[in-house]
C-alpha cells in the first residue's frame, strides 16, 4: 500500500513517505496534530501502537479510526459474499478484522471516551469492480493459489445472481468512524 501511495501521490510537493510502522513511526515526539487510520488497524499491535501514538501526538490531538463493515444483516448479496470470504480467504476466520468490536476499540481510547459515527454507504460495482474489490483485500487468495480460479468462478456466480439491468451490484457497508483522544 505504501508503494501504491508513493506512486499515486508522487506529484504532490507536500507528500513524503517514511519507512515506519504504527508501532515505530520514526516521527518526532509530540509532532503530530491528528492520526487517521483507514481499515488497517486490525494489523497493528494495539498496546505498542498506543504507546507510539502517545509519543508522537501533541496534547489534545485526535486519533481517528475508519472502518468499513459489510452489511450482511441487510443484504443477501453481502451474506453470500461473506460466505465466499469464509470459504476461500486466507486467515479471514482468525483475522483481527473480524474480532475487533466497539469494546476493543474503546480499550484503545481508554481512559478517554471514544466517539462513534456511522454512515450508511454503498459502492456500485460491475464485474471487474467487484473482482478488484475482492482481490484488494489482504486475506484474498492470489493468482497461483490452488483455489484461486474456483474462488473467482464462485464470485462471478454471486455477481450474476445479484446484478441489475445495468450489470452492476450494490455492495452495502457502513463506514464507521471511531474518534477521540488517547493521552492519559
N, C-alpha and C positions, 0 to 999 in steps of 0.2 A: 504494500500500500504506500509505503514511503516513496519508493521509486516511481510509482504512478503519480503521486502528488508532486514530486520534483519535476516530472515531465510536464504535467498539466500546468503547473504554476511557474515554470521557468522564466516567463517573460514579465513577471511581476517583480519590480525592483525591491519591494519591501519584504518579499518572501525569502526565507532562508531555512534550510533543513539542517537538523543536527542528528548526530548518531547517539541516540539515547533510548531509554525505555521509561515507562511510567514509574518504575521503581528507582531509576537512576537517570534523571533527565540531563544532567551536566549543566543545568541552568544555575544562575547565581541565587544566593539566599535572598528571600523577600523581594524578588524581581518581577513577579507575575501578578497582574490585576485580576485575571479570570482564567479558569481552566475549563475547557469544554471537551467532553469525550463522547464520540458518536459510535455507539454499538460495538465498542472494543473492550469495555470494562470487564467483561467476563474472562478476559485473558490475563488480567492484572492480579498480582498478589495484593489483596486488599490491605493487609497490615503494612507491608513495605511501601505501597503506593501512598497510603495516608501519611506516613512519615515523610516521604519525599515531597508530597504536595504541601504539607505544612511547612516544610523547609523553604520552598520556593515562592509560596504565596505571600503577598503583602497582607497585613492585618485587614480584616474586613472584606477580603476578596471572596469571590464566589466560585463554587465548583458546580458545574452543570453536566449531568449525565443524561444523554439522549438514547432512547431505547425504542426499538420497534417490536411490537407484539402482534403476531399474526392472529387474526380474529377467527379462531377455529370454532368459537361458540356461535358465530353469526353467519357462517358460510360453509356450505358443503364442499365447495372448491377448496377452501382453506383446510378443511378436515382431511380431504384426500391428499393435499399437498403435504400436510404434516405427517400423514401415514407414509408417504413416499420418503420423506426425510428419515423417519424412524427405520424404515426398511433398508435404505441404501447408504445413508450418510455415515462417514467415519466419525466415531466418538460423539455423535449427537446425543445419544441417550445419556451419556455420562457428562456431557458438557455443562459447564457452569452457566452457559446461556439459558439452559432450562431450569437451573436451580435458583438463580437469583430472583428474589421477590422483594416486595417493599420492606420486609423485615431485614433482609441482608443489606439492602441499600441504606436503610436507617442506621444500621450499625456503623456504616462508613461515616455518616454525618455526626454521629453521637460524639459528644453530649449535646450537640446543637440540633435544632429542628430541621427536618428535611421537608421541603415543599414539593408538591407534585402537581403537574398539569398534564392532562391527557387530551390529545387531539385525534379525532377520527381521521383516517387517511386512506387513500387508495391509489393504486397505480394501475393503469390500463396497459396490458401487455399484449402484443401479438406473439406468435410462436417464438420468434427469435428473442424477444424481450424476456419472456418467461424462462426460456432456456438459459439466457445470460444471467438472470437473477439467481437461478439455482446454482449455476457454475461459479458465481461470485462469492458464495459463502464458503467459509474456511473448512467446513467439515463435509463438503460435497466431494463425491468421487471425481477423479481426474481421468482424462484420456489415458488409456493404458491400464487402468484398474479393471479387474476381471469382470465386474458387473456394470461398468460404465454405460455401455450401449444398451443394456437391459433397462437401466435407470432412465435413459433418455426416451426409450420406447414407451415406458410407463408414463413419463411426464407428458409425452405427446398425446397419449390416450386421455389423460386428465384434461389437457388443453382442449382437445376435440370435444370432449363431453360438455364443457362449460363455455366454450367460445360463443360469442354472439354473432349476429349477422355481419358485423364489421370485422370478423375474425379476431376479436380481442376478448380478453377476460379481465374481470375486476379482481385485483389482488388486494384484499382488505386487511388493514392493520391499524393499530392505534400507535401513534407516536407519543411516547411517554417521556416527560421531561422531569427529572429529579434535580432539585437545586437547593443550595444552602451554603452555609459556612462550615468549615471543618476545624478551624482553630479551637483549641481548648480555652 
